[in-house]
């Protein structure tokens, strides 16, 4: 009797984790597909096209390297393509 109940609980847990794993993989697949769609609709632009100065960005990069800062975030200059 106890053995039968243990198997039933184990079976329910197995089904639960199998379903959970499937859901996680499905969500990852959807997010990856959306990321690819977004990536296809973006294009790289120069810093000047978005209002930044390349010269000043280089100075900021040199200063960050000089003080060994890891808190500087590199800029990616992207915009949506005109379709």
C-alpha positions as CSV (number, residue, x, y, z in Angstrom):
1,X,0.0,0.0,0.0
2,X,2.7,2.5,0.9
3,X,4.7,1.5,-2.1
4,X,1.7,2.2,-4.4
5,X,1.3,5.7,-2.8
6,X,5.0,6.5,-3.2
7,X,4.9,5.5,-6.9
8,X,1.8,7.7,-7.4
9,X,3.5,10.7,-5.7
10,X,6.7,10.1,-7.7
11,X,4.6,9.8,-10.9
12,X,2.8,13.1,-10.2
13,X,6.2,14.9,-9.5
14,X,7.6,13.5,-12.7
15,X,4.7,14.7,-14.8
16,X,4.8,18.1,-13.1
17,X,8.6,18.5,-13.8
18,X,8.2,17.3,-17.3
19,X,5.4,19.8,-18.0
20,X,7.4,22.6,-16.3
21,X,10.4,21.7,-18.4
22,X,8.3,21.8,-21.6
23,X,6.9,25.2,-20.7
24,X,10.3,26.6,-20.0
25,X,11.7,25.4,-23.3
26,X,8.6,26.7,-25.1
27,X,9.0,30.2,-23.5
28,X,12.7,30.3,-24.4
29,X,11.9,29.4,-28.0
30,X,9.3,32.2,-28.2
31,X,11.7,34.8,-26.7
32,X,14.5,33.7,-29.1
33,X,12.1,34.1,-32.1
34,X,11.1,37.6,-30.9
35,X,14.7,38.6,-30.4
36,X,15.5,37.6,-34.0
37,X,12.6,39.6,-35.3
38,X,13.7,42.7,-33.4
39,X,17.3,42.2,-34.5
40,X,16.3,42.1,-38.2
41,X,14.5,45.4,-37.8
42,X,17.5,47.3,-36.3
43,X,20.5,48.8,-38.0
44,X,23.8,50.2,-36.6
45,X,24.3,53.9,-36.9
46,X,27.2,56.2,-36.0
47,X,27.3,58.0,-32.7
48,X,26.9,61.3,-34.4
49,X,23.6,60.2,-36.0
50,X,22.1,59.8,-32.5
51,X,23.6,63.0,-31.1
52,X,26.8,61.7,-29.5
53,X,30.4,62.8,-30.2
54,X,32.8,60.0,-31.3
55,X,35.7,62.1,-30.0
56,X,34.2,62.6,-26.5
57,X,33.3,58.9,-26.4
58,X,36.9,58.0,-27.1
59,X,38.1,60.4,-24.3
60,X,35.6,58.8,-21.9
61,X,36.9,55.4,-22.9
62,X,40.5,56.4,-22.3
63,X,39.6,57.9,-18.9
64,X,37.8,54.8,-17.9
65,X,40.8,52.7,-18.9
66,X,43.1,55.0,-17.0
67,X,41.2,54.7,-13.7
68,X,40.6,50.9,-14.3
69,X,36.9,51.4,-14.2
70,X,34.6,48.5,-14.9
71,X,31.5,50.6,-14.6
72,X,31.6,52.1,-18.1
73,X,28.9,50.7,-20.4
74,X,29.9,50.7,-24.1
75,X,27.4,52.3,-26.4
76,X,25.6,50.4,-29.2
77,X,24.0,52.8,-31.6
78,X,21.0,51.2,-33.1
79,X,17.8,52.4,-34.7
80,X,14.8,50.8,-36.4
81,X,15.1,50.4,-40.1
82,X,12.7,52.4,-42.2
83,X,10.5,50.0,-44.1
